[in-house]
Structures are given as structure tokens and as C-alpha cells.
Amino acid sequence: MKTRIASTFLAIVGITTVPAAQAGETWRASGFEQPESALFDSADKRIVVSNIVGNPGEADGNGYLSLLSMDGKVISRHWVGGLDAPKGMAIAGGKLYAADITKVRVVDLASGKLVSSIDVPGAVFLNDMTADALGKVYVTDMLADTIYRIDGDKPELFVKDALLASPNGVFADGDRLIVASWGKSIKPDFSTAEPGGLLALDLASKKLTPLPGAEEFADLDGVVAIGDDIYATAYMTGTLYRYHAGGALEAIATFKPGSADIGTDGNSTIYVPLMNEGAVAALNID
């Protein structure tokens, strides 16, 4: 599996991107090492960036987290070290949670200290994370069609369903989770027999519902919601999509292949990790 994962995320070449109207890029920060996720820390007004540094599925101790200012300046290149291959992140209760293969790492936001590691029994390839209004944290397992929930330091299987279709991105949006799926029947190069799409997962009933007009359109990675709009990246093509409630779907920006787990300030800015370019771009989507 490690070879399979590495061949996907580290060596995607020769993919033709689809032209799209570019959103306004306000800054780009470089010098990262396979940046997979960019998370906005609203309390401290900064951006946390996860760096994989190597095989995304290997526990090699090379991964770390960086800090960026709101204008794209590096605050700390190696803010938190000692990780393996950190990917998606979430913030709850003064702590930052980072998905790290089969573990969730917990960092104290105030000190930047790694305070614990939560083993997730049965996990295969943990990917993106989000936190709901009650402080409960959710993490996707892309290769197991599963979403786990963590309450404090206790993980539990929340939903396991083939309809998740390799769930990658996840974002808490009120009483639901928005899920971005990679697609079904993943091939050795991580293309899929059927592309992924956007789904809504009701937190109370755990019912999964494909979003009308956004089913099976791309191999999706990161996802955020701003107002009535949902934004999602397609890693394989580098496309950033916008989905409007009611069914409208459009490509608003296209990067090189490797656009990963996006973050947002919740207003008008989206932060896009460009994993294959070692950069993070800020886009104004007004």
C-alpha cells in the first residue's frame, strides 16, 4: 500500500488541466515540503500548514507543521516536529488535531507542544479532519470508506459506508458534514473507475446524501463551505470547484496537479496547499 500511496501523491505527471476562470490569488508562500493541508486558526489569526516530507503512508518521523501569517509570511517553518506524514487538521478546545496515517496527533495551540497521540483502531489512511460546534472532531479514512469521531481523546467509528467512495475532504457545516470523495475503485495510479463527488452527512441521523448536481464529477481532495457555497479541490487536475446550493457547479481556478486540503477564513479567502509545488496560495473568492 505504501508504494501505491506514494505513486499517487508524489509522482502525478502528464495530467492536462481544464481551463477555468481564475480566482484572485493574493499571495503565495513557498519553501514547504509536500504541504497537504492549510488550516486557518481564527483565535490566533494564523495559518497552520502540514508538511508530509516523504511517503504519505510511511511512519518515518519526517513530518512537521508550519505557521504562516495572514499575509503569507512564515512565522515558524518547523513549528511542531516529530510527526510522520501529517495531513488534514482541526481545532477544538484550544488544541490542534492532525491526521497522521493511523494516528491523530494532538498539539497544544498556545505552546506548540505535541501533547498526545490518539491511536485509531482499524484505521488505514487517515486524511482530512474537521470539528463541529460541540468540539467533537471527525477524521476521514480514505482507504476504508470510513469517518471516525473523536470526543476528547476517545476515537469511535462514526460511519462506514461504500457510498462515501474513498472520503478525502470533510468540513463541519452546521448540523451536517460536507464530504468530498475521491471516487470508487481506485486504480494503482489513484485514478478511479468512477469519480468522486460531494455528499452531506447528517450528524444526528448519520444519513448520507449526494448533493444534487455534484455527484461523480472529479477525484476530490479538500472541501470547505462559505455561506451557501461549497468549494472543493480535485487533486489530479488541480481544479478548484465551487458548488452553489441548488445545483450549480463551476471551476473557478486551476493549478498544477496537487491542490490538496484547502482551508478558509470563513469569509472571502481560501488557502490552497499546492503539494507538488511546495507552496500555499491564498485566493480571494469575492
Buried (B, 14 or more C-beta within 10 A) or exposed (E): EEEBBBBBBBEBEEEEBEEBEEBEEEBBBEEBBBBBBBBBBEEEEBBBBBBBBBBBBBBBEBBBBBBBEBEBEBEBBEBBEEBBBBBBBBBBEEBBBBBBBBBBBBBBBEEBEBEEBBEBEEBBBBBBBBBBEEBBBBBBBBBBBBBBBBEEEEBEBBBEBEBBBBBBBBBBBEEBBBBBBBBBEBEEEBBBEEBBBBBBBEBEEEEBEBBEBBBBBBBBBBBBBBEEBBBBBBBBBBBBBBBBEEEEBEBBBBBBBBBBBBBBBEEEBBBBBBBBBBBBBBBEBE
